[in-house]
Amino acid sequence: MPEDIEIDTDKLRETIDRETERSGEGLLRLVALTTAILAAVTAVVSLHAGSTINEALVLKSEATALQARASDQWAYYQAKGIKGAIATSAANVVAATGHVASNSLRAQADSYSSEQAAIQAEARKIEGERDTKSAEADHMLAQHHHYAFAVALLQVAIALGAVAALTRQRAALALSAVSGIGGIVLALVTAFTR
């Protein structure tokens, strides 16, 4: 009886190849589509990563310039203090010798002291601006790190998509999707926590 059943193995092989190709073709289309979308999202997130690091660098540069201005103000403050101390000392010497000119020297010392208060206020104001710029730069730097990590996840997703296309394994495509979704979520959370 088994001899009566004849199977055309060439036709069976062709049918199997056609079905394999058809099912693999759907997977390849899905991989191509998701990889293209992930590549586009990766480009946008990379631009945001670059933008945030550039903004952070500009803010740190501005903070450094403000620090220099504050240092100049403090040097000016000290110079006024030294001049005031010299005027006070000179007034004391003049007063000890009994001359009347000590009053103008004391007035000059008081003038230096009042100028110091304004200079000190300006220095503290500049330091406040510096601290604000520096804190903003630190925040931008943290955002950059989050964007960079999102880009890394998206690049892993693209690589896993290539593996899925080469091996025609849905598990690799699933891992690609998980990594891609993780990168997209991280990028969106970072963008909305400005």
C-alpha positions as CSV (number, residue, x, y, z in Angstrom):
1,M,0.0,0.0,0.0
2,P,2.6,2.6,0.8
3,E,4.0,2.2,-2.7
4,D,0.7,3.3,-4.1
5,I,1.0,6.8,-2.5
6,E,3.4,8.9,-4.5
7,I,4.4,12.3,-3.2
8,D,5.9,14.9,-5.5
9,T,8.7,16.2,-3.3
10,D,9.8,18.9,-5.7
11,K,6.3,20.4,-5.7
12,L,6.1,20.1,-1.9
13,R,9.5,21.8,-1.5
14,E,8.3,24.7,-3.8
15,T,5.1,25.1,-1.7
16,I,7.1,25.1,1.5
17,D,9.6,27.7,0.1
18,R,6.7,29.9,-1.1
19,E,5.0,29.8,2.3
20,T,8.2,30.5,4.1
21,E,9.0,33.4,1.7
22,R,5.5,34.8,2.1
23,S,5.5,34.7,5.9
24,G,9.1,36.0,6.1
25,E,8.1,38.8,3.7
26,G,5.5,40.1,6.1
27,L,8.1,40.1,8.9
28,L,10.6,41.9,6.7
29,R,8.1,44.6,5.9
30,L,7.3,45.0,9.6
31,V,11.0,45.2,10.4
32,A,11.6,47.7,7.6
33,L,8.8,49.9,8.8
34,T,9.6,49.9,12.5
35,T,13.3,50.4,11.7
36,A,12.6,53.4,9.5
37,I,10.3,54.9,12.2
38,L,13.0,54.3,14.9
39,A,15.7,55.9,12.7
40,A,13.5,59.0,12.3
41,V,12.8,59.2,16.0
42,T,16.5,58.6,16.7
43,A,17.4,61.6,14.5
44,V,15.0,63.9,16.3
45,V,16.1,62.8,19.8
46,S,19.8,63.2,18.7
47,L,19.1,66.7,17.7
48,H,17.5,67.4,21.1
49,A,20.5,65.8,22.8
50,G,22.9,68.1,20.8
51,S,20.8,71.1,21.5
52,T,20.6,70.6,25.2
53,I,24.4,70.1,25.6
54,N,25.0,73.3,23.5
55,E,22.6,75.2,25.7
56,A,24.2,73.9,28.8
57,L,27.7,75.0,27.5
58,V,26.4,78.5,26.7
59,L,24.8,78.8,30.2
60,K,28.0,77.6,31.9
61,S,30.0,80.1,29.8
62,E,27.6,82.9,30.9
63,A,27.9,81.7,34.5
64,T,31.7,81.9,34.2
65,A,31.5,85.4,32.8
66,L,29.2,86.4,35.7
67,Q,31.7,84.9,38.2
68,A,34.4,87.1,36.7
69,R,32.2,90.2,37.0
70,A,31.4,89.3,40.6
71,S,35.1,88.8,41.4
72,D,35.8,92.2,39.9
73,Q,33.1,93.7,42.2
74,W,34.6,92.0,45.2
75,A,38.1,93.3,44.3
76,Y,36.6,96.8,44.0
77,Y,34.9,96.3,47.4
78,Q,38.2,95.4,49.0
79,A,39.9,98.4,47.3
80,K,37.3,100.7,48.8
81,G,37.8,99.0,52.2
82,I,41.5,99.5,52.0
83,K,41.1,103.1,51.1
84,G,38.6,103.6,53.9
85,A,41.0,102.0,56.4
86,I,43.9,104.2,55.2
87,A,41.6,107.3,55.5
88,T,40.5,106.3,59.0
89,S,44.2,105.6,60.0
90,A,45.2,109.0,58.6
91,A,42.4,110.7,60.4
92,N,43.5,109.1,63.6
93,V,47.1,110.3,63.1
94,V,46.0,113.8,62.1
95,A,43.6,113.9,65.2
96,A,46.4,112.8,67.4
97,T,48.6,115.7,66.2
98,G,45.7,118.1,66.9
99,H,44.9,119.2,63.4
100,V,41.4,119.9,62.3
101,A,41.8,118.2,58.9
102,S,40.9,114.8,60.4
103,N,37.1,115.5,59.9
104,S,37.5,115.5,56.1
105,L,39.5,112.3,56.3
106,R,36.8,110.7,58.5
107,A,34.1,111.9,56.0
108,Q,36.2,110.3,53.2
109,A,36.4,107.0,55.2
110,D,32.6,107.1,55.7
111,S,32.1,107.7,52.0
112,Y,34.3,104.6,51.1
113,S,32.2,102.6,53.6
114,S,28.9,103.6,52.1
115,E,30.3,102.9,48.6
116,Q,31.2,99.4,49.8
117,A,27.6,98.6,50.7
118,A,26.5,99.4,47.1
119,I,29.4,97.4,45.6
120,Q,28.6,94.5,47.9
121,A,24.9,94.5,46.8
122,E,25.9,94.5,43.2
123,A,28.4,91.6,43.7
124,R,25.8,89.5,45.5
125,K,23.3,90.3,42.7
126,I,25.8,89.1,40.1
127,E,26.5,86.0,42.1
128,G,22.8,85.2,42.2
129,E,22.6,85.5,38.4
130,R,25.6,83.3,38.2
131,D,24.0,80.7,40.4
132,T,20.8,80.7,38.4
133,K,22.7,80.2,35.1
134,S,24.8,77.5,36.6
135,A,21.8,75.6,38.0
136,E,20.0,75.9,34.6
137,A,23.1,74.6,32.9
138,D,23.2,71.6,35.3
139,H,19.5,70.9,34.5
140,M,20.2,71.0,30.8
141,L,23.2,68.7,31.2
142,A,21.0,66.2,33.1
143,Q,18.5,66.4,30.2
144,H,21.3,65.8,27.7
145,H,22.3,62.6,29.5
146,H,18.7,61.4,29.4
147,Y,18.4,62.2,25.7
148,A,21.7,60.4,25.1
149,F,20.5,57.3,26.9
150,A,17.3,57.4,24.8
151,V,19.4,57.6,21.6
152,A,21.4,54.6,22.8
153,L,18.1,52.6,23.4
154,L,16.8,53.6,20.0
155,Q,20.1,52.6,18.3
156,V,19.9,49.2,20.1
157,A,16.4,48.9,18.8
158,I,17.5,49.5,15.2
159,A,20.4,47.0,15.6
160,L,17.9,44.4,16.9
161,G,15.6,45.2,14.0
162,A,18.5,44.3,11.6
163,V,19.0,41.1,13.5
164,A,15.3,40.3,13.2
165,A,15.5,40.9,9.4
166,L,18.5,38.7,9.0
167,T,17.3,35.9,11.2
168,R,13.6,36.3,10.6
169,Q,13.0,35.8,14.3
170,R,10.0,37.5,15.9
171,A,11.8,37.4,19.3
172,A,14.5,39.8,18.0
173,L,11.8,42.1,16.6
174,A,10.0,42.0,20.0
175,L,13.2,43.0,21.7
176,S,13.7,45.7,19.2
177,A,10.2,47.0,19.9
178,V,10.8,47.0,23.7
179,S,14.1,48.9,23.3
180,G,12.6,51.3,20.9
181,I,9.5,52.0,23.0
182,G,11.8,52.5,26.0
183,G,13.9,55.0,24.1
184,I,10.8,56.9,22.9
185,V,9.3,57.0,26.4
186,L,12.5,58.2,28.0
187,A,12.8,60.9,25.3
188,L,9.2,62.1,25.8
189,V,9.5,62.1,29.6
190,T,12.7,64.2,29.3
191,A,11.1,66.6,26.8
192,F,8.1,67.2,29.1
193,T,10.2,67.7,32.3
194,R,11.8,71.0,31.2
